[in-house]
Amino acid sequence: MISSPRQLTRTRRSAIGAAAVMITASMICAPSIASAAPATPAPVPSSPAPAPAAPAPEKKDALAGKTVFLDPGHQGSAAGHDLRKQVSDGRGGKKDCQTTGATGVNKAAEHTVNWDVVSLVKAGLESQGAKVVLSRPDDTGWGGCVDERAAAANASKADVAVSVHADSTSAAADPAKKGFHIIVPQLPVPDATVSAVQATTGRAAANLMRDAFLKAGFPGANYAGVVNGIQTRADIAAVNLTKVPAVFIEMGNLSNPQEADALAAKSGQVKYAVAIIDGIVKYLLSTPSANRLSPSLPQGSQNPPSTGETPAAPNANGIDLSGLQAIVPLIGQLIDSKDPTAILTLLQGQGQDASSQILKSLLSVIYSIFGGKLPF
């Protein structure tokens, strides 16, 4: 059971609040308070120079009009359904309807890890105006077979569909194998639309997600034929059947004790969520607006020239998450403290830009886990 913030000692609360003030001051550039005016005012020049233009404010609701389909891989139980029912794998074969996922060496359930991380990603994207559609409503009920989830992604006409998983290489500890990977489909895929989409916009989205994970400090997997964070497979129904750009993430290896602990810890989940948000944002802001797309394919599936290249990074009017990534370690400290005073101290030092909005949304999700609600 997690202790209430009120049960923390006054000494610990003061120390944490002071630490948050010190770290916030060193990591977040807030304007300083102006000093008192001099007793004798300075003479006014006859031809004052024009004041410098104020910097343009960061774009708000930059993701308005965008739809993201998020699939927290697996689910908590069969919920009265037959998990072994055979469904299409997208290549003429069959596979099990669904599974409850892997179990980490630390007993962490993959389906819960996936759900927790996706909950954070959802909050961050919605704070910027995106519409988020989930494949399953919670971590206990029914979320559909793998083919049904792909069909739901197609029906949502999402600009991108992201499936979040955590890998497992062994039932026992396997410390030698570590790292994330992004799974892309072996091409061509029998469905011509799927093949065209995943070869172009889908691959671009996968590459940008890989880049975001690397930038966040996660290493690419050193096993299973992964090359620079990318693995090509033919057996993943989620990408074989999805007609909108699809990204399939294996965040880390639950058989690796260190990664299992990071995947299960709230502070680690924030770091994974920030990387996923970063990858999604960069993709969404590098693709054309849906209202300029041809109706021949679902929204978000329109194909740029078939170069296979990653689209350019968002322009200056996009979302800059560098500030958020810089304070991820501090977010971990706040989560571990469970102290609302320290959390509010951090938030009071934030501005109103996109990073601040996303930070507040992440902390709201985390703090609700402790039974509280932050007074924003």
Rosetta blueprint (number, residue, H / E / L):
1 M L
2 I L
3 S L
4 S L
5 P H
6 R H
7 Q H
8 L L
9 T L
10 R H
11 T H
12 R H
13 R H
14 S H
15 A H
16 I H
17 G H
18 A H
19 A H
20 A H
21 V H
22 M H
23 I H
24 T H
25 A H
26 S H
27 M H
28 I L
29 C L
30 A L
31 P L
32 S L
33 I L
34 A L
35 S L
36 A L
37 A L
38 P L
39 A L
40 T L
41 P L
42 A L
43 P L
44 V L
45 P L
46 S L
47 S L
48 P L
49 A L
50 P L
51 A L
52 P L
53 A L
54 A L
55 P L
56 A L
57 P L
58 E L
59 K L
60 K L
61 D L
62 A L
63 L L
64 A L
65 G L
66 K L
67 T E
68 V E
69 F E
70 L E
71 D E
72 P E
73 G L
74 H L
75 Q L
76 G L
77 S L
78 A L
79 A L
80 G L
81 H L
82 D L
83 L L
84 R L
85 K L
86 Q E
87 V E
88 S E
89 D L
90 G L
91 R L
92 G L
93 G L
94 K E
95 K E
96 D E
97 C L
98 Q L
99 T L
100 T L
101 G L
102 A L
103 T E
104 G L
105 V L
106 N L
107 K L
108 A L
109 A E
110 E H
111 H H
112 T H
113 V H
114 N H
115 W H
116 D H
117 V H
118 V H
119 S H
120 L H
121 V H
122 K H
123 A H
124 G H
125 L H
126 E H
127 S L
128 Q L
129 G L
130 A L
131 K E
132 V E
133 V E
134 L E
135 S L
136 R L
137 P L
138 D L
139 D L
140 T L
141 G L
142 W L
143 G L
144 G L
145 C L
146 V H
147 D H
148 E H
149 R H
150 A H
151 A H
152 A H
153 A H
154 N H
155 A H
156 S H
157 K L
158 A L
159 D L
160 V E
161 A E
162 V E
163 S E
164 V E
165 H E
166 A E
167 D E
168 S L
169 T L
170 S L
171 A L
172 A L
173 A L
174 D L
175 P L
176 A L
177 K L
178 K L
179 G L
180 F E
181 H E
182 I E
183 I E
184 V E
185 P E
186 Q L
187 L L
188 P L
189 V L
190 P L
191 D L
192 A H
193 T H
194 V H
195 S H
196 A H
197 V H
198 Q H
199 A H
200 T L
201 T H
202 G H
203 R H
204 A H
205 A H
206 A H
207 N H
208 L H
209 M H
210 R H
211 D H
212 A H
213 F H
214 L H
215 K H
216 A L
217 G L
218 F L
219 P L
220 G E
221 A L
222 N L
223 Y L
224 A L
225 G L
226 V L
227 V E
228 N L
229 G L
230 I E
231 Q E
232 T E
233 R E
234 A L
235 D L
236 I L
237 A H
238 A H
239 V H
240 N H
241 L L
242 T L
243 K L
244 V L
245 P L
246 A E
247 V E
248 F E
249 I E
250 E E
251 M E
252 G E
253 N E
254 L L
255 S L
256 N L
257 P H
258 Q H
259 E H
260 A H
261 D H
262 A H
263 L H
264 A H
265 A L
266 K H
267 S H
268 G H
269 Q H
270 V H
271 K H
272 Y H
273 A H
274 V H
275 A H
276 I H
277 I H
278 D H
279 G H
280 I H
281 V H
282 K H
283 Y H
284 L H
285 L L
286 S L
287 T L
288 P L
289 S L
290 A H
291 N H
292 R H
293 L L
294 S L
295 P L
296 S L
297 L L
298 P L
299 Q L
300 G L
301 S L
302 Q L
303 N L
304 P L
305 P L
306 S L
307 T L
308 G L
309 E L
310 T L
311 P L
312 A L
313 A L
314 P L
315 N L
316 A L
317 N L
318 G L
319 I L
320 D L
321 L L
322 S H
323 G H
324 L H
325 Q H
326 A H
327 I L
328 V H
329 P H
330 L H
331 I H
332 G H
333 Q H
334 L H
335 I H
336 D H
337 S H
338 K L
339 D L
340 P H
341 T H
342 A H
343 I H
344 L H
345 T H
346 L H
347 L H
348 Q H
349 G L
350 Q L
351 G L
352 Q L
353 D L
354 A H
355 S H
356 S H
357 Q H
358 I H
359 L H
360 K H
361 S H
362 L H
363 L H
364 S H
365 V H
366 I H
367 Y H
368 S H
369 I H
370 F L
371 G L
372 G L
373 K L
374 L L
375 P L
376 F L
